[in-house]
Amino acid sequence: MNGTTSAGFTVWFTGMSGAGKSTLAAGLANRLRRLGKTVEVLDGGEAEQFLNVAHGQNKDERNLEARKLAWVCRLVTRGGGIVLQAAVESPYKETRDEARRQIGRFAEVFVECPIETLIHRDKTGRFKKALAGELKNLVGISEPYEPPQHPEVIVDTSKTTVDEAVEHILGQLVAQRLIDPTVAAMKGRPKISARGKPTPAPPRKAPTPEKIRPVKLRKTVKLHKKAAPKHRAAARTARVEPRRAAAGGKRKR
């Protein structure tokens, strides 16, 4: 798939009910968020409440639901965002191909799972009722499911763990040039050091004996002691007498 690695894209999960679409979408969203990506997930109550999906009872209604979700995915992708669609089975190839054409940057993930495993996982008993003919609108049993012919990713949830499947999907997104490989290689967000924090200097090595220079000691300078007060008085008298003699003798008292 062509395109730059900086634009948005859509990951479209398709598969029968109980195959693990929602679980994988949640796991992939968490993985992408740890890489610093902003991700929207179309699944569960919000998509059901605001878009009125996951209630289709026949082909036309299910195709209409898929077209609603494709419209939302196209808007998010066009705005540079990442959106994961796992709200409906989207069992018909025609609407999945239509979504691919409209969205452009699109990766289809086929979540595969054997019927036996789906029956074992089902706590509501819908699969047993559909197999017994009591439920008329279960996709894959009483209604057809058309598997993708050339999806970007195939995941068999009966053979892989959630973490293994998520890493496989991530690898295929890199192969399709939807995610930068250098970003995908990170396990989490890079740590940012505090601004202005000084870098500690490396410890200084002790000098080797041959590099130690001998220290020359300076000569001790002896300080003269201050003269006693009577010595200072005698010194002043000795300086004054010659001036008195020059002036003509002693001072009159």
BELNORHU-V171276 format. One record per residue. N is the residue number from 1. SS is DSSP state (H for helix, E for strand, C for the rest). Layout:
{{N:SS} {N:SS}}
This chain:
{{1:C} {2:C} {3:C} {4:C} {5:C} {6:C} {7:C} {8:C} {9:E} {10:E} {11:E} {12:E} {13:E} {14:E} {15:C} {16:C} {17:C} {18:C} {19:C} {20:C} {21:H} {22:H} {23:H} {24:H} {25:H} {26:H} {27:H} {28:H} {29:H} {30:H} {31:H} {32:H} {33:H} {34:H} {35:C} {36:C} {37:C} {38:C} {39:E} {40:E} {41:E} {42:E} {43:C} {44:H} {45:H} {46:H} {47:H} {48:H} {49:H} {50:H} {51:H} {52:C} {53:C} {54:C} {55:C} {56:C} {57:C} {58:C} {59:H} {60:H} {61:H} {62:H} {63:H} {64:H} {65:H} {66:H} {67:H} {68:H} {69:H} {70:H} {71:H} {72:H} {73:H} {74:H} {75:H} {76:H} {77:H} {78:H} {79:C} {80:C} {81:C} {82:E} {83:E} {84:E} {85:E} {86:C} {87:C} {88:C} {89:C} {90:C} {91:C} {92:C} {93:H} {94:H} {95:H} {96:H} {97:H} {98:H} {99:H} {100:H} {101:H} {102:H} {103:H} {104:C} {105:C} {106:E} {107:E} {108:E} {109:E} {110:E} {111:E} {112:E} {113:C} {114:C} {115:H} {116:H} {117:H} {118:H} {119:H} {120:H} {121:H} {122:C} {123:C} {124:C} {125:C} {126:H} {127:H} {128:H} {129:H} {130:H} {131:H} {132:C} {133:C} {134:C} {135:C} {136:C} {137:C} {138:C} {139:E} {140:C} {141:C} {142:C} {143:E} {144:C} {145:C} {146:C} {147:C} {148:C} {149:C} {150:C} {151:C} {152:C} {153:E} {154:E} {155:E} {156:E} {157:C} {158:C} {159:C} {160:C} {161:C} {162:H} {163:H} {164:H} {165:H} {166:H} {167:H} {168:H} {169:H} {170:H} {171:H} {172:H} {173:H} {174:H} {175:H} {176:C} {177:C} {178:C} {179:C} {180:C} {181:H} {182:H} {183:H} {184:H} {185:C} {186:C} {187:C} {188:C} {189:C} {190:C} {191:C} {192:C} {193:C} {194:C} {195:C} {196:C} {197:C} {198:C} {199:C} {200:C} {201:C} {202:C} {203:C} {204:C} {205:C} {206:C} {207:C} {208:C} {209:H} {210:H} {211:H} {212:C} {213:C} {214:C} {215:C} {216:C} {217:C} {218:C} {219:C} {220:C} {221:C} {222:C} {223:C} {224:C} {225:C} {226:C} {227:C} {228:C} {229:H} {230:H} {231:H} {232:H} {233:H} {234:H} {235:H} {236:H} {237:H} {238:H} {239:H} {240:H} {241:H} {242:H} {243:H} {244:H} {245:H} {246:H} {247:C} {248:C} {249:C} {250:C} {251:C} {252:C} {253:C}}
